Amino acid sequence: MMKDVTIEIAGHEYMLRTDEDPEYVKQLADMVTAKMLEIKRDTSVSALDSATMTALDFADRYMKESLKKKSSSKKQSAQPAQEPTTLF
């Protein structure tokens, strides 16, 4: 069931409608805020640039994780099936 969830990212409130657990969505917002503030602190860029760089960072992490999973599943399917072990 869709729920309304209010989150805050870098001082701005957003109202979302989601099926996700509200606490989970708030944790995501906290992660985004933390990364934005880290980038802003380390580079002193604008809020828009910080948000863009944060999105790029999370997209990079997502892509690398997806490629790692894809590579892992290909390795598993390429291995010959092993005979089940017997206990006696």
C-alpha positions, 0 to 999 in steps of 0.5 A: 500500500502506498504511503506518504513519507516526508524526508529531508535532504540537505535541508530541503523537505520532500513528500514522497509516495512509496511502497517502501518502509518509511524508515528505509526511505529516511535512511536513503535520504540520510545517506544522500545528505551525508554524501552531498555534505561531504562533497560540498565540504571537500570541494565547496561546490554549489548545492546543485553541483553537489547533488549532481556529483552525489547522483554520479557517485551513487550511479557509479556504485550501482553500476559497479555492483551490477557488473560484479554480480553479472560477472559472478553469475557468469563464472558460476554458470561456466563452471561444470556441475559438481557431483554431489558429495556422499557421506558414506 
